[in-house]
Structure formats: C-alpha cells, structure tokens
C-alpha cells in the first residue's frame, strides 16, 4: 500500500471570490464566528444545542478531492503545508456522536458546569469543545443553513481557534446579522488574532477558471510587491492553478 496517498500534506482554506482570496494575502487569515452544534452532549436525545465560536477552518484533503468541497465553501482556495498548520497550532478536530465514549465524559463534565457543581470545569471543557464536531449535521453559513445532513467527517477539518477568546455567541446573537458582524469586526481590529504565512508556506493557490489566472496573477503581484521580495512573488505566482484544470487532470 502506498502510504503517501493516505493523507494530504496540505490543508486548504476555501473562499467564495477572488477578492476574498486576495484579502488573505494582504491581511492573513482572521477568525470569524461559526455556529457549532454540540447536540452530542445531550445524551438522552432532544433539541439541538448550538453556539458560535471564532475560528478559521481548513480541510486536510488531497488536491484531487477539493472539487467536492468547493461546492459548499467556495470556488477559490489557498493550500498551505501542514508544517505551517502545526507551527500555528491549527489542530485536527475530533468527530463524535451522541453516547460515544468521548461524549459521555464530556457530557458529565458539561453538566457539572451548567449546574454550577464545578465552575472551574468550564475553563477545562470549553477549550476542548472548540475542537469537537458532530460526525454529521447541518451546515451553517452567514446565518443560514446551507445544507442539511452533511457528513462533516468527510471534510477532515483542521481548525484554528484564538487562544484569547472574546467569548462565544448564542445562536440568537449569531443569527442577528448586526451582532455577528459587530463581533467579527472586533476580532479583525485585533492583529494578534491573524494567522500569517510566507510564500514558502503555500503549496497551491486555486482560482475557479483558467481565464482568471492571468488577472489574478497581475493583482497578486501588485498587492504583494511591497510585502515580499521579487523572487518570492515569482514563487507565489507559480503555484496558481484553476479548478477547471484540476477537474480535467486529477
């Protein structure tokens, strides 16, 4: 068996426009609040239990498989080496389900926190919950359900959550566009929350169509000319590939 094919050496972050992709090169990655369902903590069934936390999400997938993910998360992507992810404490999430061995332990401690039996438990359990995700569930984006019954396990998500957290948002606050945007802007103003990278950290830059490459190339050169040396800018531009070409060749 060829072990090289079992795991990609790249984590991809997806976005839905060239402007957003260029913004990453200008500003780095910054967290945004995302709604998470912790229904797995409800061991006897019942309603969803949802709250929003700030994060930047990546997928640990081979280049040949990213087409599936572009349908959900955007037609543009940046792929970075996994060593960069580890250096910046980007962590694989734990996928679980109701009544699993992990969730039974989490649920017990979460209940102690809610009942104020052990208040300090919250300081221990919430950092862990930020990296736990249901095996499957509804996909939320920009305050709306984008797709139901998504098998999140297939995404092999890696996640960055700021070590200093402003606090989570209730579902009601997340669904309020004004509240969600306000909280996201608070984080954007705090440069310590940004994830930065160098041209050597990048493995792929993905645009949607082949005809977009030249225009993106020009904009990228103009945007980064004061940030990177000429040889690094040249290195960056060699990593641009179109989704169109990936579908044809992989």
LINJOPE-V132564 format. One record per residue. N is the residue number from 0. PHI is phi in whole degrees, -180 to 180 (none if undefined). OMEGA is omega in whole degrees, 0 to 359 (999 if undefined). Layout:
n: <N & N>
phi: <PHI & PHI>
omega: <OMEGA & OMEGA>
This chain:
n: <0 & 1 & 2 & 3 & 4 & 5 & 6 & 7 & 8 & 9 & 10 & 11 & 12 & 13 & 14 & 15 & 16 & 17 & 18 & 19 & 20 & 21 & 22 & 23 & 24 & 25 & 26 & 27 & 28 & 29 & 30 & 31 & 32 & 33 & 34 & 35 & 36 & 37 & 38 & 39 & 40 & 41 & 42 & 43 & 44 & 45 & 46 & 47 & 48 & 49 & 50 & 51 & 52 & 53 & 54 & 55 & 56 & 57 & 58 & 59 & 60 & 61 & 62 & 63 & 64 & 65 & 66 & 67 & 68 & 69 & 70 & 71 & 72 & 73 & 74 & 75 & 76 & 77 & 78 & 79 & 80 & 81 & 82 & 83 & 84 & 85 & 86 & 87 & 88 & 89 & 90 & 91 & 92 & 93 & 94 & 95 & 96 & 97 & 98 & 99 & 100 & 101 & 102 & 103 & 104 & 105 & 106 & 107 & 108 & 109 & 110 & 111 & 112 & 113 & 114 & 115 & 116 & 117 & 118 & 119 & 120 & 121 & 122 & 123 & 124 & 125 & 126 & 127 & 128 & 129 & 130 & 131 & 132 & 133 & 134 & 135 & 136 & 137 & 138 & 139 & 140 & 141 & 142 & 143 & 144 & 145 & 146 & 147 & 148 & 149 & 150 & 151 & 152 & 153 & 154 & 155 & 156 & 157 & 158 & 159 & 160 & 161 & 162 & 163 & 164 & 165 & 166 & 167 & 168 & 169 & 170 & 171 & 172 & 173 & 174 & 175 & 176 & 177 & 178 & 179 & 180 & 181 & 182 & 183 & 184 & 185 & 186 & 187 & 188 & 189 & 190 & 191 & 192 & 193 & 194 & 195 & 196 & 197 & 198 & 199 & 200 & 201 & 202 & 203 & 204 & 205 & 206 & 207 & 208 & 209 & 210 & 211 & 212 & 213 & 214 & 215 & 216 & 217 & 218 & 219 & 220 & 221 & 222 & 223 & 224 & 225 & 226 & 227 & 228 & 229 & 230 & 231 & 232 & 233 & 234 & 235 & 236 & 237 & 238 & 239 & 240 & 241 & 242 & 243 & 244 & 245 & 246 & 247 & 248 & 249>
phi: <none & -89 & -64 & -60 & -86 & -75 & -146 & -74 & -99 & -134 & -112 & -107 & -116 & -105 & -147 & -107 & -159 & -64 & -61 & -66 & -64 & -64 & -62 & -64 & -69 & -79 & -114 & 82 & -89 & -130 & -67 & -135 & -69 & -128 & -82 & -118 & -101 & -107 & -60 & -62 & -81 & -90 & -75 & -106 & 80 & 126 & -73 & -68 & -124 & -124 & -152 & -112 & -130 & -79 & -163 & -124 & -109 & -133 & -118 & -93 & -137 & -69 & -55 & -67 & -109 & -76 & -57 & -60 & -78 & -65 & -67 & -97 & -115 & 127 & -89 & -123 & -155 & -126 & -109 & -118 & -62 & -64 & -61 & -63 & -61 & -66 & -61 & -99 & 60 & -82 & -124 & -63 & -82 & -101 & -95 & -151 & -152 & -61 & 67 & -76 & -61 & -68 & -72 & -64 & -69 & -62 & -65 & -61 & -73 & -65 & -65 & -61 & -67 & -64 & -87 & 61 & -72 & -141 & -56 & -67 & -61 & -59 & -66 & -93 & -84 & -66 & -58 & -74 & -59 & -65 & -117 & -115 & -140 & -63 & -57 & -151 & 170 & -90 & -94 & -100 & -153 & 53 & 82 & -133 & -76 & -85 & -158 & -100 & 55 & -83 & -86 & -62 & -54 & -68 & -82 & 47 & -71 & -112 & -137 & -110 & -123 & -56 & -68 & -100 & -108 & -71 & 116 & -85 & -107 & -68 & -60 & -62 & -68 & -66 & -72 & -78 & -58 & -62 & -67 & -64 & -65 & -61 & -68 & -65 & -66 & -59 & -73 & -60 & -74 & -100 & -64 & -68 & -89 & -77 & -101 & -107 & -156 & -116 & -56 & -70 & -81 & -94 & -106 & -140 & -125 & -111 & -110 & -73 & -120 & -60 & -69 & -81 & -61 & -62 & -65 & -64 & -56 & -63 & -67 & -66 & -61 & -64 & -70 & -104 & -63 & -92 & -100 & -119 & -68 & -56 & -68 & -72 & -65 & -61 & -60 & -58 & -69 & -76 & -99 & -81 & -143 & -98 & -61 & -57 & -72 & -61 & -64 & -72 & -106 & -115>
omega: <179 & 184 & 181 & 183 & 184 & 184 & 178 & 175 & 187 & 169 & 183 & 170 & 185 & 175 & 191 & 178 & 176 & 180 & 178 & 179 & 178 & 179 & 178 & 178 & 180 & 189 & 189 & 177 & 172 & 184 & 171 & 181 & 177 & 182 & 180 & 180 & 178 & 179 & 181 & 178 & 179 & 190 & 181 & 182 & 179 & 185 & 176 & 178 & 191 & 174 & 185 & 177 & 179 & 181 & 165 & 184 & 177 & 176 & 179 & 185 & 176 & 179 & 184 & 184 & 187 & 181 & 180 & 185 & 179 & 179 & 182 & 194 & 177 & 186 & 182 & 184 & 171 & 180 & 182 & 180 & 182 & 176 & 176 & 181 & 181 & 180 & 182 & 176 & 169 & 193 & 174 & 178 & 176 & 178 & 182 & 184 & 181 & 175 & 171 & 181 & 180 & 185 & 176 & 178 & 179 & 182 & 179 & 181 & 178 & 179 & 177 & 179 & 181 & 182 & 178 & 177 & 182 & 185 & 182 & 178 & 180 & 180 & 181 & 188 & 185 & 175 & 177 & 180 & 180 & 180 & 177 & 184 & 177 & 177 & 177 & 181 & 182 & 179 & 178 & 175 & 180 & 175 & 181 & 174 & 182 & 181 & 180 & 175 & 177 & 175 & 184 & 181 & 182 & 184 & 180 & 186 & 165 & 189 & 172 & 175 & 182 & 179 & 174 & 186 & 178 & 184 & 179 & 176 & 172 & 178 & 180 & 179 & 178 & 182 & 174 & 182 & 181 & 181 & 182 & 180 & 180 & 180 & 178 & 180 & 177 & 181 & 180 & 181 & 183 & 186 & 180 & 181 & 185 & 171 & 181 & 182 & 176 & 177 & 180 & 178 & 187 & 177 & 180 & 167 & 187 & 171 & 188 & 188 & 183 & 184 & 181 & 187 & 183 & 180 & 178 & 178 & 181 & 181 & 180 & 178 & 181 & 184 & 188 & 186 & 179 & 184 & 185 & 174 & 184 & 181 & 177 & 177 & 177 & 178 & 179 & 187 & 178 & 185 & 181 & 178 & 181 & 174 & 177 & 181 & 179 & 181 & 181 & 194 & 184 & 999>
